[in-house]
Amino acid sequence: MFKLLLTKLVIKEMINNKFVNTTRSISFNYKRKKFYKRNMRPPYLWFFTDIKKTQRPLTIIKILPKESGVVIRNYSHTEQIDIREIKKYRHSRILTILAAGEYTKHNYVDGVHYPRWLQSYNIKTNVIKSISVHGGKDIRKSINLKANLVFIAPIFKTTSHKKQNCLGVIKLGLLAKLYKVPVIALGGINEHNVSRLKGLPILGCAGIDVFIK
């Protein structure tokens, strides 16, 4: 009983926090771009799994607001996630699940996520395809991939890539205009700096650390 009550309190905290609410307001002002299905609006809030930081991704997935997106990344055989468990919450919480690495072969997901550094890939049809990009030079790759969704990163400094230069708000706005598909901002975004993204031509935000907190 205590655990159930605690879970409800955590869910309420997650739904009402500044990061989620500000990201939602960004989405409301977004001008629609062509997506996977014309009548489908992609999630404005995305959670990325991480081999080091998210040892128990299901704990976070359970408390995500409904209609959120999840990108399951697995580039190492040492990290194992029970994709079938995630499927349960995919329907009950109306989540959009994209997978990278070895999980792309599962039928329990809605699409595939391609990292920018991937040199060769098999383009899947009839699924949502997303790609992480870091600049205008990645536009050609996103077109070749026929990506339906673009994650531009890193916007701010991140704990995952401390030595990598961040793009900043101005470059994010300029890059977002170059892509013909919906853009999600990723990298170092939290409740303190998310308001700086208001007014930009992006659909929403994604993160890792902000959900762990």
N, C-alpha and C positions, 0 to 999 in steps of 0.2 A: 504494500500500500504506500509506504514511504517513497519507494523508488518510483512508483507511478506518479505520485504528486510532484516529486522532484523533476521528473521528465517533462511534465506539463509546464512547470515553471521555466525550465530551460527553453522549451519550445516558444513560450510567450516572450522570453527575453530575446531569442533569436529573431522572431518575427518583428518585434518592435524596435530593434536597435537602429542606430543612425545609418549604418552602412546599408542595410536592407531597404530602409525607407527612402534614402537618397537615391539609391540605384533604381528603385521603382519609379521615382519622379523623373529620372533621366529617361527611362523607357517610355513614359507617357508622352514626352515631348519629341519622341523619335519619329522621323519620317520613314515610312515603310519602304524597304527595298525588297527586291525579289528574293524569295527564300525557297526552300525545298518544295513546299507546297504553297500555292498562292494564298490559300485560306488559313494557313497555319502561321501563327506568330511565334518565333523562337523565344525561349526563356531569356529573361533579362538578367537573371542571377545564376552564376555557374560556380560549381565547386570542383577543384582539381585535386585528385589524389596525388600523393607524393610518397616515394619509397621510404624516405627517412622520417617525414613529419606525420604522415597519417597512417599509423600502424593499424588503427581500427577505423577505417572509413565508414563502416556501417553506423557507428555512433553518431557521426555527423549527418549522414544521409537520412537517418530517422527524424532529425529535427529541422531539416531544410524546409523552407516554405513550399507550399504546393506549386507545381508548375516551374520548379527550378531545373537547372541542367547540371549534369554530373559528367566529368571527363575522367575515365578510369585509365590511368597510364601505368603500364607495366613493361619496362624494358629490361628487366632482370628476372631470372627464374627464382631468385631468392625471395621475391615478393609474391605472395599468393593471396588472392582475394576470391572469396566464394561468390562468383557472379550470379549464382542461382539465388542466393540470399538477397542480393540487391534487386533481383527481379520482383520480389514480393513488394518492395516499396516503390518500384517503378510504376505500378498500377494504382496502388492505394494513395500515393502522393502525387500522381500524375507527373512523374519525372521524365525528363528526356535524358537518356543515357548514351554517351559516346564512348568508344573504347579505342585504346591504342595498344601497340605491342601484341602480345599473344592473345589478348582478349577479343581481337577483331573477328575471330572465327566463330564467336558465339552468336546464337540467334536471340539471345536475351537482351540485346542492345538495339538502339535505334539508328546508330550510325558509327562512323569511323573518324577518329582524330589522327591527323598526320602531323608529326613534328616537323619543323622547318629543316632540321639537319638530315632528314631521311632522303637518301639519294635516289632510291628506286622504290616503287610502290605499285601495287595492283589497284587500279581504280575500280571501286565497287559501284554498282548501279542500284537504283531504287532505294538508296539509303542516304541519310544526312552525312555530308562530308565537311569536316572542319580542318583548318590548318592554322598553326601558329606562325606569325610573321614578325619581322623586326624592322622592315623598311619598305620603301617603294620598289626596290629591286626584287622583292618577293611576289610582286603582282603577277608576273608571268607564270610562276609556279602555281599560284592559286587558280589561275585560268586553266592551265594544263590539267590540274587536278579536278577541275569543275567543282570547286569548293562552294558550299552553300553558306558557310559561316567562317568568319575570320577572327582570330584572337590576336590582337596587336600587343606586343610585350617587348621589354618591360617598361611600364609607364613611369614607375618610381623605383627607387632602390629596393632590392629584395634581399632577404636572408638566404635565398637559394643560390643566387648568383651575385655575390657581393662585389666582384670585380668588373661586372658587366655594366657598361654605360646605360643609363636609363634615357628614354626618349623625351619624357616631359609632356606637359599638357599641350603646348603649341604644336609640336610635331605629331602628336596623336590626332589632333583635329585636322591637320593637313593630310595625313595619311588616310584617315577614315574617309575623306572625300574621294580618294582615288579608287576605292574598292566599290564594286557594284552590288555587293552582297552585304548583309548585316555585319557590323563590327562590334566585338566585345573587347573592352579594355582589360588587360591582365598585367599583374606584376606590382607588388608593393602597395596595392590599394587597400585602405582601411577606413575606419569611421572618421578619422581625422582629416584625410585628404580627399575623400571621395567627392565632397562638395565642389572641388576644383574642376570636376569633369562635367558639371552642369552646362548645358548649352552647346556641347559638342555633338557632332553627327554620329553618335554611337548608340547602340541598342541597350547596352548595360555593362556590367562588370563581372569579373571572375577573380578568384583568389584561393589561397591555401591557408595562410596564417590567420586571416581574419575570421575564418570559421573555427579554427582550432581554439582561438581565444574564447 
